[in-house]
Structures are given as C-alpha cells and as structure tokens.
Amino acid sequence: MRRSFVFLVLLAACGTPQERCIARETRDVRVLDRLITESQGNLARGYALEEVVTYRDRWVQCPRPIPRPVAEGQPAPPPEPPRMCLDEVRETSTRPKAIDLRAEAAKLASMQDKRTALMRAAGPGIAQCRAQFPE
C-alpha cells in the first residue's frame, strides 16, 4: 500500500494529462496521508508539535522620500540622512503540546480507515483517467 502511495505522489509531481487527472482524483488521499504521518509522529514522540507565531519590533532603515523636482538652474537640495523606523517582524517557532495518546491513536485508526475508503472510491476515477489519457 505504501508503494502505491509513493507511485501516486511521483505521478502527481509530473505533468502529463493522465498524471494531472490522477492527482485530481487522489487529492483528498494525499491530504489524509500528510495528516496520518503527522499523527504517527505525535504517537511516536508522545506529544504533538504546534507552531506559534509571535511578532516583535525591529529597527530598520526607512525608505528615503522621493526628492522634489527642482526648478531649472537651482541647485539640488542635499539628500536627507537615513532614518530608522520600527518594523514588525513575524517569528514562527515550534513547541511541544500535550495530547491524549488514546484519542490520538483512535484518530489515527479512523484516518487509516478513511484512507482505505477514499482509495477504494478513487479507483474508478483513476481507471477513467488511464482510459481517457493513455500513455
């Protein structure tokens, strides 16, 4: 079963009409595979990982204003000195999060059952893609 998934992922990365058609038919399976992998990792670690976004201020050099046009024959004014401005910077960090391991295992089993059902349902669509776009 794992080999078929790898095969479908490789097909999705390419661009023939058949491959694009199969990728459309198996989009939900690929999403579920990512979630299954995440859940398996959570169970193996014993905790989940969550991304936390924080913002902090940082001093940056402000853009220089556009110089005003000067009348003909007038000397150009000296350029303005650089100024500093505060800019908000987004920082993302990962931190551990406690989970209920029994609930996570039940969720994983449910997702694996759903994946099997989705693959079964996608079978006719994949066959139609192969018939419609033979290689």
C-alpha positions as protocol buffer text, in pm:
chain_id: "A"
residue {
  index: 1
  type: MET
  ca { x: 0 y: 0 z: 0 }
}
residue {
  index: 2
  type: ARG
  ca { x: 289 y: 235 z: 76 }
}
residue {
  index: 3
  type: ARG
  ca { x: 439 y: 176 z: -268 }
}
residue {
  index: 4
  type: SER
  ca { x: 114 y: 274 z: -439 }
}
residue {
  index: 5
  type: PHE
  ca { x: 112 y: 599 z: -243 }
}
residue {
  index: 6
  type: VAL
  ca { x: 471 y: 678 z: -342 }
}
residue {
  index: 7
  type: PHE
  ca { x: 382 y: 596 z: -702 }
}
residue {
  index: 8
  type: LEU
  ca { x: 83 y: 832 z: -692 }
}
residue {
  index: 9
  type: VAL
  ca { x: 292 y: 1110 z: -536 }
}
residue {
  index: 10
  type: LEU
  ca { x: 552 y: 1070 z: -809 }
}
residue {
  index: 11
  type: LEU
  ca { x: 279 y: 1082 z: -1070 }
}
residue {
  index: 12
  type: ALA
  ca { x: 136 y: 1399 z: -917 }
}
residue {
  index: 13
  type: ALA
  ca { x: 475 y: 1570 z: -938 }
}
residue {
  index: 14
  type: CYS
  ca { x: 486 y: 1524 z: -1316 }
}
residue {
  index: 15
  type: GLY
  ca { x: 270 y: 1699 z: -1563 }
}
residue {
  index: 16
  type: THR
  ca { x: 114 y: 1470 z: -1824 }
}
residue {
  index: 17
  type: PRO
  ca { x: -265 y: 1494 z: -1862 }
}
residue {
  index: 18
  type: GLN
  ca { x: -307 y: 1145 z: -1713 }
}
residue {
  index: 19
  type: GLU
  ca { x: -95 y: 1233 z: -1413 }
}
residue {
  index: 20
  type: ARG
  ca { x: -282 y: 1557 z: -1353 }
}
residue {
  index: 21
  type: CYS
  ca { x: -612 y: 1370 z: -1378 }
}
residue {
  index: 22
  type: ILE
  ca { x: -498 y: 1107 z: -1127 }
}
residue {
  index: 23
  type: ALA
  ca { x: -369 y: 1381 z: -896 }
}
residue {
  index: 24
  type: ARG
  ca { x: -715 y: 1542 z: -902 }
}
residue {
  index: 25
  type: GLU
  ca { x: -877 y: 1208 z: -817 }
}
residue {
  index: 26
  type: THR
  ca { x: -641 y: 1143 z: -524 }
}
residue {
  index: 27
  type: ARG
  ca { x: -611 y: 1493 z: -375 }
}
residue {
  index: 28
  type: ASP
  ca { x: -803 y: 1400 z: -57 }
}
residue {
  index: 29
  type: VAL
  ca { x: -590 y: 1088 z: -15 }
}
residue {
  index: 30
  type: ARG
  ca { x: -272 y: 1295 z: -24 }
}
residue {
  index: 31
  type: VAL
  ca { x: -409 y: 1536 z: 237 }
}
residue {
  index: 32
  type: LEU
  ca { x: -507 y: 1245 z: 458 }
}
residue {
  index: 33
  type: ASP
  ca { x: -163 y: 1087 z: 413 }
}
residue {
  index: 34
  type: ARG
  ca { x: 1 y: 1404 z: 548 }
}
residue {
  index: 35
  type: LEU
  ca { x: -232 y: 1402 z: 848 }
}
residue {
  index: 36
  type: ILE
  ca { x: -166 y: 1032 z: 909 }
}
residue {
  index: 37
  type: THR
  ca { x: 209 y: 1094 z: 902 }
}
residue {
  index: 38
  type: GLU
  ca { x: 169 y: 1380 z: 1150 }
}
residue {
  index: 39
  type: SER
  ca { x: -43 y: 1166 z: 1381 }
}
residue {
  index: 40
  type: GLN
  ca { x: 207 y: 878 z: 1365 }
}
residue {
  index: 41
  type: GLY
  ca { x: 484 y: 1121 z: 1458 }
}
residue {
  index: 42
  type: ASN
  ca { x: 279 y: 1251 z: 1751 }
}
residue {
  index: 43
  type: LEU
  ca { x: 227 y: 899 z: 1882 }
}
residue {
  index: 44
  type: ALA
  ca { x: 595 y: 809 z: 1835 }
}
residue {
  index: 45
  type: ARG
  ca { x: 705 y: 1121 z: 2027 }
}
residue {
  index: 46
  type: GLY
  ca { x: 429 y: 1111 z: 2286 }
}
residue {
  index: 47
  type: TYR
  ca { x: 337 y: 1474 z: 2222 }
}
residue {
  index: 48
  type: ALA
  ca { x: 233 y: 1700 z: 1936 }
}
residue {
  index: 49
  type: LEU
  ca { x: 424 y: 1991 z: 1788 }
}
residue {
  index: 50
  type: GLU
  ca { x: 245 y: 2319 z: 1741 }
}
residue {
  index: 51
  type: GLU
  ca { x: 362 y: 2627 z: 1557 }
}
residue {
  index: 52
  type: VAL
  ca { x: 340 y: 2952 z: 1750 }
}
residue {
  index: 53
  type: VAL
  ca { x: 356 y: 3285 z: 1570 }
}
residue {
  index: 54
  type: THR
  ca { x: 486 y: 3586 z: 1759 }
}
residue {
  index: 55
  type: TYR
  ca { x: 562 y: 3938 z: 1646 }
}
residue {
  index: 56
  type: ARG
  ca { x: 844 y: 4161 z: 1761 }
}
residue {
  index: 57
  type: ASP
  ca { x: 961 y: 4508 z: 1668 }
}
residue {
  index: 58
  type: ARG
  ca { x: 1289 y: 4560 z: 1486 }
}
residue {
  index: 59
  type: TRP
  ca { x: 1469 y: 4875 z: 1379 }
}
residue {
  index: 60
  type: VAL
  ca { x: 1515 y: 4901 z: 1002 }
}
residue {
  index: 61
  type: GLN
  ca { x: 1629 y: 5176 z: 770 }
}
residue {
  index: 62
  type: CYS
  ca { x: 1329 y: 5369 z: 637 }
}
residue {
  index: 63
  type: PRO
  ca { x: 1295 y: 5421 z: 266 }
}
residue {
  index: 64
  type: ARG
  ca { x: 1414 y: 5762 z: 153 }
}
residue {
  index: 65
  type: PRO
  ca { x: 1144 y: 6003 z: 38 }
}
residue {
  index: 66
  type: ILE
  ca { x: 1126 y: 6081 z: -332 }
}
residue {
  index: 67
  type: PRO
  ca { x: 1312 y: 6410 z: -395 }
}
residue {
  index: 68
  type: ARG
  ca { x: 1102 y: 6703 z: -512 }
}
residue {
  index: 69
  type: PRO
  ca { x: 1164 y: 6832 z: -861 }
}
residue {
  index: 70
  type: VAL
  ca { x: 1399 y: 7127 z: -866 }
}
residue {
  index: 71
  type: ALA
  ca { x: 1345 y: 7433 z: -1083 }
}
residue {
  index: 72
  type: GLU
  ca { x: 1589 y: 7470 z: -1368 }
}
residue {
  index: 73
  type: GLY
  ca { x: 1906 y: 7645 z: -1264 }
}
residue {
  index: 74
  type: GLN
  ca { x: 1851 y: 7580 z: -893 }
}
residue {
  index: 75
  type: PRO
  ca { x: 2096 y: 7362 z: -703 }
}
residue {
  index: 76
  type: ALA
  ca { x: 1965 y: 7023 z: -592 }
}
residue {
  index: 77
  type: PRO
  ca { x: 1898 y: 7001 z: -217 }
}
residue {
  index: 78
  type: PRO
  ca { x: 2124 y: 6771 z: -20 }
}
residue {
  index: 79
  type: PRO
  ca { x: 1985 y: 6419 z: 24 }
}
residue {
  index: 80
  type: GLU
  ca { x: 1809 y: 6351 z: 350 }
}
residue {
  index: 81
  type: PRO
  ca { x: 2007 y: 6150 z: 602 }
}
residue {
  index: 82
  type: PRO
  ca { x: 1897 y: 5791 z: 656 }
}
residue {
  index: 83
  type: ARG
  ca { x: 1633 y: 5741 z: 924 }
}
residue {
  index: 84
  type: MET
  ca { x: 1543 y: 5439 z: 1130 }
}
residue {
  index: 85
  type: CYS
  ca { x: 1188 y: 5305 z: 1168 }
}
residue {
  index: 86
  type: LEU
  ca { x: 1030 y: 5029 z: 1371 }
}
residue {
  index: 87
  type: ASP
  ca { x: 908 y: 4734 z: 1167 }
}
residue {
  index: 88
  type: GLU
  ca { x: 705 y: 4441 z: 1298 }
}
residue {
  index: 89
  type: VAL
  ca { x: 871 y: 4105 z: 1226 }
}
residue {
  index: 90
  type: ARG
  ca { x: 683 y: 3776 z: 1230 }
}
residue {
  index: 91
  type: GLU
  ca { x: 861 y: 3486 z: 1403 }
}
residue {
  index: 92
  type: THR
  ca { x: 738 y: 3128 z: 1394 }
}
residue {
  index: 93
  type: SER
  ca { x: 857 y: 2873 z: 1647 }
}
residue {
  index: 94
  type: THR
  ca { x: 762 y: 2515 z: 1724 }
}
residue {
  index: 95
  type: ARG
  ca { x: 686 y: 2397 z: 2074 }
}
residue {
  index: 96
  type: PRO
  ca { x: 565 y: 2072 z: 2227 }
}
residue {
  index: 97
  type: LYS
  ca { x: 199 y: 2031 z: 2313 }
}
residue {
  index: 98
  type: ALA
  ca { x: 47 y: 1766 z: 2538 }
}
residue {
  index: 99
  type: ILE
  ca { x: -202 y: 1531 z: 2370 }
}
residue {
  index: 100
  type: ASP
  ca { x: -429 y: 1247 z: 2477 }
}
residue {
  index: 101
  type: LEU
  ca { x: -245 y: 946 z: 2332 }
}
residue {
  index: 102
  type: ARG
  ca { x: -556 y: 724 z: 2336 }
}
residue {
  index: 103
  type: ALA
  ca { x: -756 y: 984 z: 2144 }
}
residue {
  index: 104
  type: GLU
  ca { x: -465 y: 1032 z: 1901 }
}
residue {
  index: 105
  type: ALA
  ca { x: -447 y: 654 z: 1841 }
}
residue {
  index: 106
  type: ALA
  ca { x: -823 y: 644 z: 1779 }
}
residue {
  index: 107
  type: LYS
  ca { x: -793 y: 939 z: 1540 }
}
residue {
  index: 108
  type: LEU
  ca { x: -510 y: 764 z: 1355 }
}
residue {
  index: 109
  type: ALA
  ca { x: -712 y: 443 z: 1319 }
}
residue {
  index: 110
  type: SER
  ca { x: -1009 y: 643 z: 1192 }
}
residue {
  index: 111
  type: MET
  ca { x: -794 y: 827 z: 936 }
}
residue {
  index: 112
  type: GLN
  ca { x: -642 y: 500 z: 814 }
}
residue {
  index: 113
  type: ASP
  ca { x: -993 y: 355 z: 766 }
}
residue {
  index: 114
  type: LYS
  ca { x: -1099 y: 668 z: 580 }
}
residue {
  index: 115
  type: ARG
  ca { x: -788 y: 648 z: 360 }
}
residue {
  index: 116
  type: THR
  ca { x: -878 y: 292 z: 261 }
}
residue {
  index: 117
  type: ALA
  ca { x: -1231 y: 404 z: 175 }
}
residue {
  index: 118
  type: LEU
  ca { x: -1102 y: 702 z: -27 }
}
residue {
  index: 119
  type: MET
  ca { x: -860 y: 482 z: -224 }
}
residue {
  index: 120
  type: ARG
  ca { x: -1142 y: 239 z: -298 }
}
residue {
  index: 121
  type: ALA
  ca { x: -1364 y: 528 z: -411 }
}
residue {
  index: 122
  type: ALA
  ca { x: -1084 y: 680 z: -623 }
}
residue {
  index: 123
  type: GLY
  ca { x: -1019 y: 352 z: -807 }
}
residue {
  index: 124
  type: PRO
  ca { x: -1284 y: 404 z: -1080 }
}
residue {
  index: 125
  type: GLY
  ca { x: -1173 y: 765 z: -1128 }
}
residue {
  index: 126
  type: ILE
  ca { x: -810 y: 656 z: -1168 }
}
residue {
  index: 127
  type: ALA
  ca { x: -917 y: 388 z: -1418 }
}
residue {
  index: 128
  type: GLN
  ca { x: -1113 y: 650 z: -1612 }
}
residue {
  index: 129
  type: CYS
  ca { x: -810 y: 880 z: -1616 }
}
residue {
  index: 130
  type: ARG
  ca { x: -597 y: 599 z: -1756 }
}
residue {
  index: 131
  type: ALA
  ca { x: -858 y: 522 z: -2023 }
}
residue {
  index: 132
  type: GLN
  ca { x: -912 y: 887 z: -2114 }
}
residue {
  index: 133
  type: PHE
  ca { x: -541 y: 976 z: -2126 }
}
residue {
  index: 134
  type: PRO
  ca { x: -345 y: 664 z: -2228 }
}
residue {
  index: 135
  type: GLU
  ca { x: 33 y: 700 z: -2218 }
}
